[in-house]
Amino acid sequence: MVFWGSGFVAPRARTSRVALAAAAFCFAIELTQLYRAPWIDAVRATTPGRLVLGQGFHAFDLVCYVIGVGLGVGLELALRRRYARNP
């Protein structure tokens, strides 16, 4: 989803740059979960805060982000090839 959103914001950017930006954003959000303070924990206690910031750091989530971005890249490249052949 972040890969798609990054591509929507920067439609002329190269796929590799969009992928890097999306992965960096996801990693940054996950790493902020290591930071614990009462104010940010109060934000995380709300539904929007929990959906955007998450609840706790899980290293496996980093692997899932890379896989998700990779799937987005693969889908984009496949669609580009298909439409290049059949406009």
N, C-alpha and C positions, 0 to 999 in steps of 0.2 A: 504494500500500500504506500509506503514511503517512497519507494522507487517510482511508482506511478505519479505520486504527488510532485516529486522533484522534477520529473519529466514534464509535467503539466506547467510548472512554474518556469522552467527553462526549456522550451520546446526545441530550440536550435542547438542546445548543448549536445556534445558527443555522448553516446551511450555510456562510455567508460567513465566520463566525468559525472554523469547523473548517478551511476552505480556507486562511485566513490562517495559522492555527497550523501546518498541515501544510507550507505553503510556507516559513514561517519556520524550521521545524525542518530541512527539507531544505537550505535555504540555509546554515544554521549549520553543518551537518555538512560541506557542501562547502567552506565558507570555512575550517573548521579544518584542511583539507588543505594550506592555505598555511603552517601552522605546522609547523616541522620541529625536533624535538628527539629525542635518542636514545631516551628512554623511550616516546614516542608512536610512533616508528617501529618500536620493538620490539613494541608492541601491534598495529600495522598489519601486522606480519610474520606474525601468527597468522591462522588462517582466520576466527574470529569478528571479530577486529579489522579484517580486510580487508573483510568483508561489511558491517560497520556503519559503519566510518570511511572506507572507500575507500583508494585508494593515492596519488592525486595529484589536484590541482585541474585541472578542465577547465571552462572557462566555458560550453561548450555544454551541460554537465549542468544548469546553472541553467535553460536553456530547456526541457530535457526535464522537469524538475521542474514547471515551470509548466504544461506541456502535460498531464502526468500528473494534476495536481490539477484542471485544467480538465475533463479527461475524467471524473474522479470526480464532480465537481460536476454535470456534464451528466447522467451516469447516475443520480445521486441525484434530481435534479429530474425526470427522465423517469419514474422509478419512482414518485415521489410523485404525479405527475399521473395516471399509470395507475391506481394504487391508490385515488386520490381518486374516480375515475370508477367503478371496479369493485371495491368493497371485498370 
